[in-house]
Amino acid sequence: MAKMNFGGVEENVVTRKEYPLSKAQEILKDETVAVIGYGVQGPGQSLNLRDNGINVIIGQRKDSPTWDKAIADGWVPGETLFEIEEACERGTIIQYLLSDAAQIKLWDTVKKHLTSGKALYFSHGFGITYKERTGIIPPADIDVILVAPKGSGTSLRRMFLEGRGLNSSYAIFQDATGKAFDRAVALGIGVGSGYLFETDFKREVFSDLTGERGTLMGAIQGIMLAQYEVLRENGHTPSEAFNETVEELTQSLMPLFAENGMDWMYANCSTTAQRGALDWMGPFHKATKPVFEELYREVANGNEAQRSIDSNSQADYRVKLEEELRELRESEMWQTGAVVRKLRPENN
């Protein structure tokens, strides 16, 4: 673990240079990693671990579509693919990668297999941070650790196959064996992290819920929709409005931003764009910061977590979710987006 200076603030980070894959393999050589859940994070993390030579098994319901997906990905029933209870029994490290609602529902099933010395691994601090609401209270004689890739499981897998890494946070909630740090970091390297930065379960979930509802998904969707609507209301065509709102952002500017930062992106735009962006940054900051402050308060006081628990535990949750996603998918802006993506040179 090394100290790195981020804008004048020192943080603990672990890189693949100081913690190579060979070290992770050595630490995990006698472990059986049981990945419970094969939905959002499960496939990417488990496939990367498998490709990195770690002993991995999958626990999944046999009558689910994801059981078939796991088989398609090369997991073998009775050898590396099992029903959830059997996988929990076999695993020495249980990666609990179900949705937050499913974690609550299956906790009693999983908990009885958390025997002394095992490790319980999360990629989201929700269940532990809000344990009074979720009921997820681990036994005292196991390690409880977290590795949270800063992106989707799909991105984690794609970047791994490209030879790159997706940055992750790591945390130790409970160290019963004295091996919790090494287990967490070895798994973080094994799942394909670019580097790992230290956090705790509470900070992880507070930042994650804020980010998802903010600039990562909710805010960016709301801002893009607002600009698209204003352009359309003022006579611009769907194609022009979408290109100015989404396509130029994602295909031109964000890659520059990602490569060398916001200042470098500005330096590679026209002076007119620079001046306008600098002038309008202030009004947008002033308008949106109160919204982010309210969002963070709702996350910190547990209201946002409770809304998620109440909504996601309903029997018809997925039906309602699909209807909301359908409305999004069939909106003019995203129907236009589907056409624009087809017109990209790589698709012609």
Secondary structure, 3 states (H helix, E strand, C coil): CEEEEECCEEEEEEECCCCCHHHHHHHCCCCCEEEECCCCCHHHHHHHHHHCCCCEEEECCCCCHHHHHHHHCCCCECCCEECHHHHHHHCCEEEECCCHHHHHHHHHHHHCCCCCCCEEEECCCHHHHCHHHHCCCCCCCCEEEEEEECCCHHHHHHHHHCCCCEEEEEEEEECCCCCHHHHHHHHHHHCCEEEEEECCHHHHHHHHHHHHHCCCCHHHHHHHHHHHHHHHHCCCCHHHHHHHHHHHHHHHHHHHHHHHCHHHHHHCCCHHHHHHHHHHHHHHHHHHHHHHHHHHHHHHCCHHHHHHHHHHCCCCHHHHHHHHHHHHHCCHHHHHHHHHHHCCHHHC
